[in-house]
């Protein structure tokens, strides 16, 4: 998903390194299927900026999510290795 998102950002003239990728966290999601938000450029609306703000309880940045999943995976493999 991340690779495809970066391809789409480049195709539409956005720099993938300064763009945002992330997910809304239940119960703050309004769509009931998993989908990645791909955000390029700056927001003109304060509402949109807040809606996709990194570090809020309703939105999880892809990088942070992957890091959290890796930590959980490490904990599980450590537990089963005992």
SULSULBEL-V681651 format. One record per pair of residues at least 12 apart in sequence whose ideal C-beta (glycine too) atoms are under 6 Angstrom apart, sorted by the first residue. I is the first residue (numbers start at 1). GAP is how many residues later the second one is. If there is no record, write none. Layout:
# SULSULBEL-V681651
((I/GAP) (I/GAP))
This chain:
# SULSULBEL-V681651
((1/35) (5/16) (5/33) (9/31) (14/26) (14/27) (19/20) (19/21) (20/19) (21/17) (21/41) (22/15) (22/37) (22/38) (22/39) (22/40) (23/37) (24/34) (24/35) (25/33) (25/35) (28/30) (39/13))
